[in-house]
Amino acid sequence: METSEKQNLGNYIDFYNDPFDTEISIDKLFIKLYNEIGFNFQAYLNLKVKNFIQIITEKFELTSKSYFFKHETAKNSKTFEINHLSSEYLLELKPKVLLYISQQRLVIVYGNEIPFAEIKEIMQLAKTYKKKKHNRKFYMISASKHAEYGLDLQKFSIKKTTVDVKENYNDDFEDVNKTISDFLSTKDKNGLILLHGKYGTGKTTYIRHLISSINKRFIFLPLNLMEAISEPNFLPFISNYKESVLILEDAEDLLISRNAMPTRNNALVNLLNIGDGLLSDAFSIKIICTFNADLKQIDKAILRKGRLITRYEFKELSIEKTNNLRKKLNIIDTSEQNMTLADIYNKDGVNFAELVEHKVGFKK
């Protein structure tokens, strides 16, 4: 299609999804172009966008005029390189065949005289360039309007952390660590792990250690999306990632007693179903929750025997452990009190939490 023809289409704002949107409706565009309603076929894929575009460009002899839009973003580290994982494309593959391409979704709108065998051929090409399944990595759940269930996984690299559990945690944690490691490493098992205690006692460091040492897919659910657990689309979404470890940090609002927060019922019920309910055997998802609230505030259903694999409260290291660790870190002076890992490893840091008393008022 010629550029002038595309520009003329811009006068028809109703081929956008709504008057205030910038996202084109492919079905409406098809009607504008060909004066007929097209058939719509789509699939949700984890697509290698760059490779797929290269192959269809060669096969269908595409040019820059074939594209209606390219919504491309740059890589964070290399500003002039395209990050195809977050880019979108809309193009005319051939007359009466429109194609929308993103990493998560492929949409084909085509005329009724186009044989479905041609559509299958395009889909077969796309399947050839699917990314491999997720393996041992760290991912974060994010909202995505283009994903099948409105949610998607973003891959992240985290610093490899190997912790000497015996040196960095109190003696009573060794057996708990073995229970957790064995549980996470075992296939076809599900349940919940609760890790709680004050800030700086090593909960997050320990989770980093697990991610580095356990051969599993770890999925982090950020605080702003915890309410998504109560949505109908969350369960079918998470069912795609069986044998994963779901991490919920600072989850006290989610775990708090339903008597205290009755509006949180759906999210907590879904969490319990994944951990040890009707869906648990099908999903085989292991859940790690961390929180800082008093254990008495946590819903009793979470603590039920059989559902809870283990629970541990992180505390300051004993005086003996504190001084042994300080000695290993070449800290000369000894401590006469229990200390958190944060205080030991950041002994020279400024504690901004300490308030400096001062008088309020005007000098006379």
Secondary structure, DSSP 8 states (H G I E B T S, - for coil): --HHHHHHHTT-GGGBSSTT--SB-HHHHHHHHHSS--EEEEEE--B-HHHHHHHHHHHHT--GGGEEEEE--B-SS-TTSB-GGG-EEEEEEETTEEEEE-SSEEEEEE-TTS-HHHHHHHHHHHHHTB-----S-EEEEEE-TTSTTSEEEEEE--------HHHHS-TTHHHHHHHHHHHHHSTT--EEEEEEESTTSSHHHHHHHHHHHS-SEEEE--GGGGGGGGSTTHHHHHGGGTTEEEEESS-HHHHB-TTT-GGGHHHHHHHHHHHHSTTHHHH--EEEEEE-S-GGGB-GGGG-BTTEEEEEEE--B-HHHHHHHHHHTT--S--SS-B-HHHHHTTTS--TTS------S---
